[in-house]
């Protein structure tokens, strides 16, 4: 026999919808856009360790991408 008392057959509320809309996510565009700015490294000078600017700047973009990704991860992860 079903209970007719009010409030006895309640279901738990659904969990809040996850939102990935954080302003920190815009920082992920930096490592994608900066290598496209060819005027930054479209030259032979300055040389660093004998390497032209094109090569050493390409290697410099790797830590830039890592730093941006780690920063966005740490600022947008759920706590608790």
C-alpha positions in Angstrom: 0.0 0.0 0.0 1.4 3.4 -1.0 1.9 6.1 1.6 -0.4 9.0 1.1 1.4 11.3 3.5 2.9 14.4 1.7 6.7 14.5 1.4 7.4 10.8 1.8 8.1 10.0 -1.8 10.5 12.7 -2.7 13.4 12.1 -5.0 16.7 13.9 -4.4 17.2 17.0 -6.6 19.4 16.5 -9.7 23.0 17.6 -9.4 23.8 21.1 -10.7 24.7 21.3 -14.4 28.4 21.5 -15.0 29.5 24.8 -16.5 32.7 25.1 -18.4 32.2 28.7 -19.0 35.1 30.3 -17.2 37.0 33.3 -18.3 40.2 31.4 -17.5 39.5 29.2 -20.6 40.4 32.2 -22.8 44.0 31.8 -21.7 44.1 28.6 -23.8 44.0 30.7 -26.9 47.4 32.2 -26.2 49.5 29.2 -27.1 47.5 28.7 -30.2 47.6 32.3 -31.4 51.2 33.4 -30.5 52.9 31.0 -32.9 50.7 32.4 -35.7 52.2 35.8 -35.2 55.1 35.2 -37.6 56.4 38.8 -37.4 57.7 37.8 -33.9 60.2 35.3 -35.3 60.5 35.8 -39.0 64.1 36.8 -38.9 67.6 35.3 -38.6 68.6 37.6 -35.7 68.8 37.5 -32.7 70.6 34.2 -32.5 70.6 32.3 -29.2 73.3 29.7 -28.9 73.9 29.8 -32.6 70.2 29.1 -33.4 68.2 31.6 -35.5 65.3 33.2 -33.8 62.8 31.0 -35.6 64.1 27.8 -34.0 64.6 29.0 -30.4 61.3 30.8 -30.4 59.5 27.6 -31.5 61.1 25.9 -28.5 60.0 28.8 -26.3 56.4 28.3 -27.3 56.4 24.9 -25.6 56.8 26.1 -22.0 54.3 28.9 -22.8 51.7 26.3 -23.7 52.5 24.3 -20.6 52.2 27.3 -18.3 48.9 28.4 -19.8 47.4 24.9 -19.6 48.5 24.3 -16.0 47.2 27.7 -15.0 43.8 27.2 -16.6 43.6 23.7 -15.0 44.4 24.9 -11.5 42.0 27.9 -11.7 39.0 25.9 -13.2 39.1 22.6 -11.3 36.4 21.7 -8.9 37.3 21.9 -5.3 36.1 19.5 -2.7 
